[in-house]
């Protein structure tokens, strides 16, 4: 599953935080998660949500998302109830 992180260039504090959270997801779900970082300006390619944000399939999370919420989403989408 691809976890896309849409950030600005240069990355600000919130962008770096989301990149860190994506890395944490990759370490907790090493066989299930692939991280893709999209650095750019304006809105993301797949949505009109302003950057920074994380996209996991059809789920979009803004800059204030917590790691536990992202872990729960990935666990549900991968069928891993106990992570």
C-alpha atoms as one frame of an Amber mdcrd trajectory, in Angstrom:
protein
   0.000   0.000   0.000   1.298   3.437  -0.880   1.344   6.139   1.743   1.723
   9.446  -0.089   3.045  12.444   1.803   2.341  15.750   0.071   4.667  18.459
   1.355   5.934  21.845   0.265   9.447  22.623  -0.828  11.278  23.577   1.278
   9.507  21.484   3.902   8.273  23.289   6.988   7.737  21.948  10.479   4.417
  20.281   9.682   5.826  18.743   6.502   8.769  17.248   8.385   6.376  15.916
  11.031   4.268  14.117   8.414   7.399  12.654   6.797   8.453  11.390  10.229
   5.008   9.834  10.828   5.178   8.107   7.444   8.562   6.680   8.405   7.104
   5.375  11.649   4.320   3.671   9.669   6.885   2.070   7.361   8.817   0.710
  10.334   5.675  -0.700  11.987   4.319  -2.186   8.749   7.511  -2.977   6.773
   5.912  -5.468   4.385   2.759  -3.434   3.766   3.697   0.236   3.432   5.589
   2.044   0.691   6.273   5.732   1.294   6.017   8.223  -1.583   6.937  11.836
  -0.888   5.601  14.489  -3.249   7.381  17.822  -2.868   5.738  20.685  -4.634
   3.626  23.753  -4.337  -0.112  24.233  -4.177  -2.522  21.346  -3.996  -1.842
  17.641  -4.328  -2.210  15.784  -7.583  -5.011  13.511  -6.410  -7.023  16.057
  -4.449  -7.560  19.750  -3.887  -6.480  19.582  -0.252  -3.780  22.151   0.575
  -0.390  20.784   1.563   0.866  19.257   3.813  -1.207  16.082   4.118  -0.953
  12.302   4.011  -2.985  10.132   1.651  -3.502   6.433   2.346  -5.592   5.032
  -0.502  -8.823   7.062  -0.262  -8.134   8.372   3.264  -6.700  11.888   3.550
  -5.249  13.191   6.810  -4.179  16.753   7.461  -1.169  18.084   9.298  -2.643
  17.490  12.786  -3.154  13.729  12.444  -1.810  11.480  15.191   0.329   8.414
  14.580  -2.202   6.159  16.331  -4.897   7.194  13.841  -2.636   6.432  10.882
  -1.659   3.074  12.381  -5.316   2.172  12.774  -6.097   3.080   9.151  -3.162
   1.044   7.807  -4.023  -1.912  10.056  -7.630  -1.896   8.823  -6.657  -1.608
   5.170  -4.053  -4.369   5.408  -6.117  -6.688   7.577  -3.657  -6.589  10.459
  -5.887  -6.238  13.493  -3.041  -6.602  16.016  -0.101  -4.415  15.166
